[in-house]
């Protein structure tokens, strides 16, 4: 059955090339190449034709395993043109895990860069997928060229699949669509005031939604420019800021943490930057650190399932509402389970709107479990709305533990620990207790050059928290196990605690 015209959206690369063909879309630091919007679209047309020539058709899955490159986005746009579904793979995973992922995805082929050629070939042998080398294949495909493709595409057709991080269980493939991308461009575009004059830097891994959508894809749609780094390097980002090549910056807390520790950070002019943060709340000390240097870092909230932008704090209230993620942006509705509409209160954050995923790829059970009976996405996060309508993310429901009959949200305890002058970052988990049922165990990473008795952090907490919230134990760690998006892997901390 043909897709109704009302359910079609423009081919993104073709439309942007029509509007601003000669403007610069990407500067790729790996190759040193500049890509205009017209060149991106021409390359996407050529890759689209080549993939069809190689036998891939609409609905087939194409995996990609590479560090950040402009060619990733060319391939992404080629897939939008053809209906082939792109599957970015996590290059941090070993071959057995990737083979399992490809079994779930059913990918017929893999595109890889030189750094991951050996890994891709192992995965290809184990899964039966063909392997294309990115550099040699692109040289051949772009040399052959291809006819212009400008046809509208179905707004809700699966475009690419992103695997969830797996912090709460078995990873699932989250469907991403063109409609989600357009909704995210509206949400983050108006919240961050993106314009065609903006310049950003792409360094977050492209197998996560932030790597694609914050801010690279929405900035592309707006006509702005992205410098693509193969990954995050604090010195490289600082150099781009110094050169005036960055006006908009998005990062996870670990990014801002690393930037704050750079030698010479005080000599770097940050005043022209507009900054957003997601993945986890930016600790208050870091918010104040950057505010003292002339830049507000605005906390936001989103998920792979939401495209991702849901909330972003507004600059006017950022200093007054430290810790808030702001209000829900234009194309997303939010409610708190059990809280009357418009009233202050606390409950699970539930969402709906055009930016939400239609579900998990070939997993109807997981899809059904993710949504309420009346169609709202149940996020699994506890949120609080204050009397002014601003939202605060309290914690993950699954991270909450019950100590002596009282609910304890680790994020609250972590905020107190992060405020200690010697602490760089803290993570708290609930662990079994014969006396209380559960109690808290804190893991703390210290600032460089700092030393502290772990036990001294417990009275620090007691001065600021109820007794039942104070961790029963505190351990100093050199670093945390993290997902590629920078989130602390709390299941790994629980295993570490149990092993000890």
N, C-alpha and C positions, 0 to 999 in steps of 0.2 A: 504494500500500500504506500502511495506517495506521501511524503511529509507535507502537511498543510503549509501554505505560504506564510501564514501567521506564526508558524513555529520555526522559521528560518532566520538566520542572522548573517551578516556579511562575513566573507572571508577576511580574516583580520589582517594578514600580511598584504593582501591585494588592496584593501581599502586604505591602509596607511600609506602604501606606495603611491596610490592615486593622489592622496592629499599632499604629501610632502616627500616626493621621490628622492630628491637630492640631499635631504637632511640626514645627519649621522644618527644611526640607530645604535650601533655597537662599536666600541673599541675593544678588541680582544688582545689582552697582554701576552697570551701564550704565543700567538702568531704574529702580533704586531699589526694586524690588519684592521682597517676601518671598514665598516659595512654601512652603506646608505640603506634607507628603507626600500628603495627600488632594487638594490642588489640582494637584500634579504628575500624579497618576494620572488625575484628571478631564480635565485638558488632554490627556494622552496618549490617552485614549479618544476625545476630540473630533478630534484630529489623525489618529488611525487611521481614523476614519470618513470624514473629509474626503479623505484620500489614496485610499481606496477609491472614493469618489465621483468623484475626478479620474481614475479609471481604472487606478490602480496596484494590482497584485495580488501575491500571494506569489511571491517570487523576482525581482520587478522591482527594479532598482537606482535609488535616489534619492540624488543627490549633495547635499551641503550645503557652503556656502562662507561662513564667518562667523567673526568673532572670538568669544571665549568668551562665551556667553550661556546662561541657564537653558533657553531654548527649544531649544538643541541637545540637552539631555538629555531634554526632553519628546519631541522627535522620535525620539531613540534608543529610548525606551520604547514609542512608538507603533509603531516598526518591529518591536520584539520581539513586540508583540501581533498584528501582521498578517502577519509573514513577509516584508515588504518589506525589502530589504537596503540599509542606509545606507552611503553612501560619502563620508566627510569628505575635502574637497579642501584642498590646501595653497595658501592664499591668497598665499603668497610667489612662487608660480610665475606666469610670464606666460601669456597666453591660448593660444599654440600648444602649450605643454607640457600645459596642462589639457585642451585638446581631444584631445590624444593619450591622456591618462589616461582621459577619458570614453569614447574609442573602445575602450580595453582593458576598461573596466568595463561598457560598454553601458548607461549610465545614461539613463533616460527623462526625468528631470526634475531641476531644481536648485532648492534653497531657498537664498536669499542674504540677508545683511543689507544695510543701506543703504550701508555702506562699500565693498561689493564688487559693487554692482548693475551698474555698467558692465562690469566684468570678467565677471560671470556672463552678461550678455546677449551679450557677444562669444563666450564659450564656447558658449552655447546656440545661437547662429546657426551656429557652426562645427561643432557636433556634432548638431544637430537636437533637443536636449533643451529641454523647456519650462522656463521660469523663474518661480519664485514669490518675491515679496518677503516676507521673514520677518515684518516688522511688520504689513503690511496683510493678508497671508494668515492669520497667526495671529489677528488681530482678528476676521476673518470666521469662521474655523474654530472658535475658542473660543466665539464668540457663538452659533454653531449648536448647540454641544454634541454629545453622542454617548452612546450606551448604554454601560453598564459592561461592560468586557471583563476577565474574570478567569481565562480558561481557561489550563491549563498549556500550555507551549510545548515543542517538541522541543529537547532539550539540545544537539544537535550540528548543528542547522540553521544555515546561515550567517546571522548577525545583522547584522554590519557588516564592512566591508573597510577595511584600513589599508594604504596604500602604504608599502613600505620606503623608507628615507631615500635610497637610491641611492648611498651612499658606496662600495659595492663593485661597482657595475654597474647594469644596467637595473632600474628599480624594478619590484616585483611586488606584487600585491594579496594581502595575507595575510588569510585567513578568520578571523574572530573569532566565537565562539559563546557561548551562555549558559553552557554547561558551563565554558568557559574563565573566564568572569567569576566564577562561583561558586568555582572553584578558586583564582583570584587573591584573592578576598575572604577565603578561609581562609588562604592563604599570607601575605598582607601583614597581614591582620587580627590573626592571632596573633603574628606577628613584631614588629609595631609596637604591639601591644596597643590596637587601635582599639576604642572603645566608643561607645555612643550619646551620651555626654556630650562627646565630642571635637568640636572645631571645626577646620576646615582652610580653606585658600585655594586656589582653582583659577585658575591663570594660564598653565600650560604649554599650548601649542597643541593644540587638540582633534583635529587630524588625526594626532596621534601617540598611542601607547598610554599614555604617562605622563599626558597631559592628561586622558584619560578615567579611567584606572585607578589613578592614584597622586595623591591617595587618593580622588577624588571618588566613583566608582561603589562601591567597597567601603565607604566611609563612609556612603553612601546606604543600602546594604543593612544596615548596622549601626544606622542610625537617627540618625547624627550630622549635623552642619550644615556646609555649604560656602559660603564667600563667593566669588562669582565675579567676578574682574577680567577686563576684556577682553584683557589681556596682562600680561606681567611689568613692573612698575614698582617698583623698590626702595623708593622713599619710601612708596608705597601699602602695600606689604607691611609695612614698618616701622611704619606707623601702625596697621595691624590688630593687630600684635603688641603695640604699646603699649596698645591698647584691650582686650587680653585676648581678641580674637576668633580667635586661632590657638593651638591646643594641639599640633597635628600639622602639620609642614611637610615637603614633599618638593620637592626641586629638583635640577637638574643642576649640575655644578661652576660654570658661569658664573653661576648664581643666587647661590650662596654667595660667589663672588668679588665680585659687585656689592654684596651686602650688607656684606661686610667693608670695602668702600671708602666706605661711607656716612659723611658727617660726623655725628658724634654717636653712632656705633655703640656706643661705650663707655658711653654713658648709657642705652642700651636694655637693659631687663631681659630676658634670653633664658633665664633659668634654668628657666622653666616649659615650655619647648619640648621636644618630641621630634622629631628631625629625621632624615630619610633622604635619601640621595643615590644617583643612578644616571645612566646614560648614558655615564659614564666615571668612573674612580676620582677621588675628591676628593684633591688633593695633600696630603701630610702637613703642610706649613705651615698650610694652611687648617683641617685637622682640629685642630691645636694652637691655632690662633687662636680657634676657637669653644670649645674645651675650656677655655681660660683665662677665658672669659666665661660658664662655667657650663653649657654645652650640648654634648652629644655629637652629632656628625653621623655617622650609621651608613652606611657604604658598602654598596651592594647591587649585584645583577646581574640583568638580565633582558633579554628581547628582545621585539619585536613578536610573534614566533612563539610566545612562552611566556606571553603573557597579562597582564603581563609577569613577575611576581615569581617568581624562582627562589631567590636568596640574599638575605639581609639579615643584617648583623653584629648580634650580641647585645651589649647595653650592658655586661654583666659582663666581657667580654673585649676591649672596644673599645680601651682604652688599651694593653693588652698586645699586641694583634694589629693594630697600625696597618697599614692597607693591605689587610687581609683583607675579603672580602665575606661572611664568616661560613660558615654551613652551609646546605645545601639545605633549604627549608621543607617543611611536612608533606606536601603533595600532589605533590611533585616528586622523582623519583629522579635521581641523577647518577652518572656514571662517567667516568673519565679513560681515554681510549683508550691501551691498552698498559700500564696500571697495574693491578696486582691489586687486587680489592675490599678496601677498608679499609686499604690500604697508602699510605704517603707516596710522592709521586712527581709527575711532570709529564706531561701529555698533553692531547689535545683534549678539551674539555668536551662530553659527550654527555648528553642528557636524555630522560626520558619521564615521562608522567603525564597526568592529565585536564586540566591547564592548557595543554597544547600544541595548536597549531593543527592541524586536519586537513589543511591544505595551502594551496596558492596557488590563487586563484580562476581556473578555466578554464586551468590551466597544469600539466598532469600531469607534464611533463618536469621542471620546477623542483621540483615536490613530490617526485618520485622521487629527485632529486639531493640533496634536503635531509635525507633519512633514510637510516640504515644499513640493511643487508639484514635485520637483526633488529629494526628498528622504532624505533631511537633517533634523536632529532634531533641532527644533527652541527652544532654551533654555529659552527665556524670559529674558536673562541677557544681559546688554550692556557691551561690552568689548572694550578695547583699545589696539592696537598693536603699539609698538614704533619702531623706525628706526632700532633697533637691532633684531627685531622679538620677543621681550618679550611681554607678555600679562598682562593686568591689568583688573580686573573686576570692572567696574564703579559702577553698581547698577542693581537691578531688574527694568525692564521696568515698572512694576506695582507700584513700590515704588516712581518713579519719580513724581514730581508735578510741576506745572507751576505757577510761581509767577510773575505777571506783564508782562506776555508774555515770560518770560525766563524759560528755563528748569532748575530745581534744582534736583540734585541727592543727596539724604540724606546721602549716604555713604561718600561723600566728606565732608559734614558738621560734620559728626560723627568723622571722622579722626582728624579734627581740635579740637573738644571738647575733644577727648581722649588724645590729647597732653597736656592738662592742667594738672599741677602737682597735683591738688586735685581730678581729675576725674579718676575713675576706668573704667567706661564704659558709653557710651552714645547711645541713639537711637533717631532718628528724623523722624517725619511723616509730611505729608502735611495735612493741615486742611483748611476749608473754610474761606475766607476773603472777606468782602464786598468791600474793596478797591482794593485788588490785585488778587482777584479770589481764590488764595490759598496762604498760607504762611506756614512757618515751625513752628512746636512745638517740642521742645527738652525735652527729659527725661534723667536725669543724675543720675548715681549712684556714690557716692563719695568713695574715698579710706578710709579705716579704720582710725579713728582719725582725719579726715579732716573735715573742715567746710568752706562753701563758700556761699556768697550771690548769688542766682541764676542769678540776674540781671547783676552781674559783668561778667558773662560768655558771654553776648552779645557783649560788647566791645572787649573782647578777640577774638571773632569770626570776628568782623568787621576789626580788624587789619590784618586778614589773608584771608578774603573772601570778595567778592563783596557784596554790601549792600543787594541785593535782596536774597542772600543766608543765611543771618543772621536770626536765628529763632526769631520769634516775641515773643515767650514765652519760658521760661525754668523752668522745674519742677525737684525737687530733689526727687528721689524714693529710697526706701530701697533695692529693687530688681526688676527684670523684669519678666513678664510672659514669659515662655520659652516652646519651644517644648522639647521633650525628647532628641533631638540631640543638645540642647543648644542654638538654634536660638531664638532670641527675637520674640515674637508673636506680630507683629505690628498691626494686626486687633484688638487685645485686647487693645493696647494703644489707638487706634482710638476710640474704644467704651468708654474707660475711659475718654478721652478728651471730648467726646460728653456728657457723663453723668455729667461732671463737669461744 
